[in-house]
């Protein structure tokens, strides 16, 4: 059974094929409107989500399929002490594919070992978020016309940001990518990601605490919020949460074709005044998530049927 737990489960050719199919879905949605007729997606969300859960559900409905599931741990049998293994064993009998979000790292991997249908990791703690990465890659491709040969800046919480970790892993498969890593010292990219991904793959990189100094060299700027839910100390969160705020004044230093991305939700790290700037791609990015999840659901269901 094929699952998607980590973006590294997909090779370069598979990533490119998924992006191509997502673009085909965007251009000819009616051709896919019955692709999942008679199929059911189960959304097991043990942690709050808006875009990811709803985009999965919208994707399945628009493919002609059905959706069941829960949107919080409180509304599931985990509140009675049921294990993930038991939950997915049962839910596998009710559906054809599972999308799972969980606050504990590795939970979707555990689920995949007990499910009898494909499991998609919709985010596990600060670890991985592979479908957001597919969304990000599709956005870069549609906004810049390519994925390789770009300077990509990541700004904000690079320590706990699972979207950052996943996207860096994916970008390591593409040629001529330079990474610019902007964060407070306390929220720097984990050493294991830097060593095992950036250094191992020979990626060019730069670390800095100043967005102002580097924004002019970026082709893509990936902003992230400082995640309150990942902090054990509220005082540390309050001290770091406003480390970077993207404003029109700061954007004036950037390239005219810069692509500004954000996995959302934002708090105040991007001024609302930036929303009207044509370089602000984050709402288009959110829309792309639905289409690339359609492509992924189709891929996994097709492979399961073989």
C-alpha positions as CSV (number, residue, x, y, z in Angstrom):
1,X,0.0,0.0,0.0
2,X,1.4,3.4,-1.0
3,X,1.2,6.2,1.5
4,X,2.5,9.8,1.7
5,X,4.0,10.4,5.1
6,X,7.2,12.4,4.2
7,X,7.8,14.5,1.0
8,X,10.9,12.3,0.6
9,X,8.5,9.4,-0.2
10,X,8.2,11.0,-3.7
11,X,11.0,11.2,-6.2
12,X,11.7,14.1,-8.6
13,X,9.8,12.5,-11.4
14,X,6.8,11.8,-9.2
15,X,6.8,15.4,-8.0
16,X,6.9,16.8,-11.5
17,X,4.1,14.4,-12.6
18,X,1.9,15.5,-9.7
19,X,2.5,19.2,-10.5
20,X,1.7,18.6,-14.2
21,X,-1.5,16.7,-13.3
22,X,-2.5,19.5,-10.9
23,X,-2.1,22.1,-13.7
24,X,-4.2,19.9,-16.0
25,X,-6.9,19.7,-13.3
26,X,-6.8,23.5,-13.1
27,X,-7.2,23.9,-16.8
28,X,-9.9,21.2,-17.3
29,X,-11.7,20.6,-14.0
30,X,-14.8,19.1,-15.6
31,X,-12.8,16.3,-17.0
32,X,-12.0,15.1,-13.4
33,X,-15.5,15.7,-11.9
34,X,-16.3,12.0,-11.7
35,X,-12.9,10.6,-11.1
36,X,-13.6,9.6,-7.5
37,X,-17.3,8.6,-7.9
38,X,-18.0,6.0,-5.3
39,X,-14.8,6.7,-3.3
40,X,-14.6,8.1,0.2
41,X,-12.0,10.2,2.0
42,X,-11.7,10.1,5.8
43,X,-10.2,13.2,7.4
44,X,-8.8,12.4,10.8
45,X,-7.8,15.7,12.2
46,X,-6.5,15.5,15.8
47,X,-5.3,19.1,15.6
48,X,-7.2,22.2,14.4
49,X,-7.0,23.1,10.7
50,X,-8.9,25.3,8.3
51,X,-7.2,25.3,4.9
52,X,-5.7,21.8,4.9
53,X,-8.9,20.0,6.1
54,X,-11.3,22.0,3.9
55,X,-9.1,21.8,0.9
56,X,-8.9,18.0,1.2
57,X,-12.7,17.9,1.5
58,X,-13.3,20.3,-1.3
59,X,-10.9,18.3,-3.5
60,X,-12.7,15.0,-2.9
61,X,-16.1,16.5,-3.4
62,X,-15.0,18.1,-6.7
63,X,-13.7,14.8,-7.8
64,X,-17.1,13.3,-7.3
65,X,-16.3,11.5,-4.1
66,X,-17.5,11.5,-0.5
67,X,-16.0,12.6,2.8
68,X,-16.3,11.5,6.4
69,X,-14.2,12.2,9.5
70,X,-13.6,14.5,12.5
71,X,-12.1,17.9,13.0
72,X,-10.7,17.6,16.6
73,X,-9.5,14.9,19.0
74,X,-12.3,15.7,21.3
75,X,-14.9,14.5,18.8
76,X,-13.1,11.2,18.3
77,X,-12.7,8.0,20.4
78,X,-9.2,9.1,21.3
79,X,-11.0,11.0,24.1
80,X,-12.0,7.5,25.4
81,X,-8.4,6.2,25.2
82,X,-8.5,4.6,21.7
83,X,-5.1,4.1,20.0
84,X,-4.3,5.5,16.6
85,X,-3.7,1.9,15.4
86,X,-7.2,0.9,16.4
87,X,-8.8,4.0,15.0
88,X,-7.3,3.6,11.5
89,X,-8.0,-0.2,11.5
90,X,-11.7,0.6,11.9
91,X,-11.8,3.7,9.7
92,X,-10.0,1.8,6.9
93,X,-13.2,-0.2,6.6
94,X,-15.3,2.9,5.9
95,X,-13.1,4.7,3.3
96,X,-10.7,4.4,0.5
97,X,-8.1,7.0,1.6
98,X,-7.2,8.7,4.9
99,X,-5.9,12.2,5.4
100,X,-4.5,12.6,9.0
101,X,-3.2,15.5,11.0
102,X,-1.8,14.9,14.5
103,X,0.2,17.0,17.0
104,X,2.6,14.2,17.7
105,X,5.5,13.6,15.3
106,X,5.3,10.2,13.7
107,X,1.6,9.6,14.3
108,X,0.7,9.3,10.6
109,X,3.6,6.9,10.1
110,X,2.1,4.7,12.9
111,X,-1.3,5.0,11.2
112,X,0.1,3.9,7.9
113,X,1.4,0.7,9.4
114,X,-2.0,-0.3,10.5
115,X,-4.3,1.1,7.8
116,X,-5.5,-1.0,4.8
117,X,-6.0,2.1,2.7
118,X,-3.5,4.9,1.7
119,X,-2.7,7.3,4.4
120,X,-1.7,11.0,3.7
121,X,0.1,12.9,6.3
122,X,-1.7,16.3,6.6
123,X,0.8,17.5,9.2
124,X,2.5,15.9,12.2
125,X,3.7,18.3,14.9
126,X,6.8,20.2,13.9
127,X,7.9,17.4,11.6
128,X,6.4,17.1,8.2
129,X,3.6,18.6,6.0
130,X,4.1,17.0,2.6
131,X,0.8,18.1,1.0
132,X,1.7,21.7,1.9
133,X,5.0,21.2,0.2
134,X,3.2,20.0,-3.0
135,X,1.1,23.1,-2.7
136,X,4.2,25.3,-2.4
137,X,6.0,23.6,-5.3
138,X,2.9,24.1,-7.5
139,X,2.8,27.8,-6.5
140,X,6.4,28.4,-7.3
141,X,6.0,26.7,-10.7
142,X,2.9,28.7,-11.6
143,X,4.3,32.0,-10.3
144,X,7.8,31.7,-11.5
145,X,7.4,29.3,-14.5
146,X,9.9,26.9,-13.0
147,X,11.1,25.4,-9.7
148,X,14.8,25.2,-10.2
149,X,17.4,28.0,-10.6
150,X,15.9,30.2,-8.0
151,X,17.0,32.0,-4.8
152,X,14.4,31.1,-2.1
153,X,14.2,32.9,1.2
154,X,12.6,31.3,4.3
155,X,11.8,33.8,7.1
156,X,10.5,33.4,10.6
157,X,10.1,30.2,12.6
158,X,12.5,27.8,10.9
159,X,13.0,25.6,13.9
160,X,9.4,24.4,14.4
161,X,8.1,25.2,10.9
162,X,7.2,21.8,9.4
163,X,6.3,23.4,6.1
164,X,9.9,24.8,5.9
165,X,11.5,21.5,6.6
166,X,9.4,19.7,4.0
167,X,9.9,22.3,1.3
168,X,13.7,22.4,1.8
169,X,13.7,18.6,1.4
170,X,11.7,18.9,-1.9
171,X,13.9,21.8,-3.2
172,X,17.0,19.6,-2.7
173,X,15.8,17.6,-5.7
174,X,16.0,20.6,-8.0
175,X,19.0,22.2,-9.6
176,X,20.6,25.5,-8.8
177,X,18.6,26.4,-5.7
178,X,20.1,28.9,-3.2
179,X,18.5,29.1,0.2
180,X,18.5,32.2,2.3
181,X,17.5,31.3,5.9
182,X,16.3,34.3,7.9
183,X,15.4,33.9,11.6
184,X,16.2,34.8,15.2
185,X,19.0,32.8,16.7
186,X,16.5,30.9,18.8
187,X,14.4,29.8,15.8
188,X,17.2,28.7,13.4
189,X,16.8,25.7,11.2
190,X,17.4,22.5,13.1
191,X,21.0,21.2,12.7
192,X,19.9,17.9,11.4
193,X,18.0,19.5,8.5
194,X,21.0,21.7,7.7
195,X,23.4,18.8,7.8
196,X,21.3,16.0,6.3
197,X,19.6,18.0,3.6
198,X,21.4,21.2,2.7
199,X,25.0,20.1,3.2
200,X,24.5,16.5,2.1
201,X,23.0,17.7,-1.2
202,X,25.5,20.5,-1.7
203,X,22.9,23.3,-1.7
204,X,24.1,26.9,-1.6
205,X,22.8,28.6,1.6
206,X,23.1,31.7,3.7
207,X,22.0,32.3,7.2
208,X,21.1,35.8,8.6
209,X,18.9,37.5,11.2
210,X,18.1,40.5,8.8
211,X,15.4,40.2,6.2
212,X,16.0,43.8,5.1
213,X,19.6,43.0,4.1
214,X,18.7,40.0,1.8
215,X,15.2,40.7,0.5
216,X,16.6,42.3,-2.7
217,X,18.3,39.1,-3.8
218,X,15.3,36.8,-3.5
219,X,13.1,35.3,-6.2
220,X,10.8,33.7,-3.7
221,X,10.1,34.7,-0.1
222,X,8.4,32.1,2.2
223,X,7.2,33.9,5.3
224,X,6.1,31.9,8.4
225,X,4.4,32.8,11.6
226,X,6.0,32.2,15.0
227,X,3.9,29.3,16.2
228,X,2.6,29.8,19.7
229,X,1.4,26.2,20.0
230,X,5.0,25.0,19.7
231,X,6.3,27.0,22.6
232,X,6.5,25.8,26.2
233,X,7.2,29.3,27.5
234,X,4.7,32.1,26.7
235,X,7.3,34.7,27.5
236,X,9.6,33.4,24.8
237,X,6.8,33.4,22.3
238,X,5.8,37.0,23.1
239,X,9.5,38.1,22.7
240,X,9.9,36.4,19.3
241,X,6.5,36.7,17.6
242,X,7.1,40.1,16.0
243,X,10.7,39.4,14.9
244,X,9.7,40.0,11.2
245,X,6.9,41.9,9.7
246,X,6.7,42.2,5.9
247,X,5.5,45.7,4.9
248,X,5.1,47.7,1.7
249,X,8.2,49.7,2.7
250,X,10.3,46.5,3.0
251,X,8.9,45.1,-0.2
252,X,10.1,48.3,-2.0
253,X,13.6,46.8,-1.6
254,X,12.6,43.5,-3.4
255,X,12.6,42.4,-7.0
256,X,9.5,43.5,-9.0
257,X,8.8,39.8,-9.7
258,X,9.3,38.5,-6.2
259,X,6.9,35.7,-5.2
260,X,5.7,36.2,-1.6
261,X,4.4,33.0,0.0
262,X,3.0,32.0,3.3
263,X,1.5,28.6,4.4
264,X,-1.1,30.5,6.5
265,X,-2.6,31.3,8.9
266,X,-0.7,34.5,9.3
267,X,-0.9,36.6,12.5
268,X,0.9,39.9,11.8
269,X,4.1,38.8,10.0
270,X,2.7,40.1,6.8
271,X,1.0,43.5,6.9
272,X,-2.5,43.5,5.3
273,X,-1.3,46.3,3.1
274,X,0.8,43.8,1.3
275,X,-2.3,41.8,0.1
276,X,-2.9,44.2,-2.8
277,X,0.6,43.9,-4.1
278,X,0.7,41.5,-7.2
279,X,3.7,39.8,-5.7
280,X,1.6,38.5,-2.8
281,X,0.9,34.9,-3.8
282,X,-0.3,33.4,-0.6
283,X,-4.0,33.4,-1.3
284,X,-3.3,31.9,-4.8
285,X,-1.1,29.5,-2.9
286,X,-4.0,28.4,-0.7
287,X,-6.1,27.8,-3.8
288,X,-3.4,25.7,-5.4
289,X,-3.6,23.4,-2.4
290,X,-7.0,22.0,-3.4
291,X,-5.8,21.1,-6.9
292,X,-2.6,19.5,-6.0
293,X,-4.4,17.4,-3.3
294,X,-6.8,16.3,-6.1
295,X,-3.8,15.1,-8.1
296,X,-2.4,13.3,-5.0
297,X,-5.7,11.6,-4.1
298,X,-6.0,10.3,-7.7
299,X,-2.4,9.0,-7.7
300,X,-2.8,7.1,-4.5
301,X,-6.2,5.6,-5.4
302,X,-4.9,4.5,-8.8
303,X,-1.9,2.8,-7.3
304,X,-4.1,1.1,-4.6
305,X,-6.3,-0.3,-7.4
306,X,-3.4,-2.0,-9.2
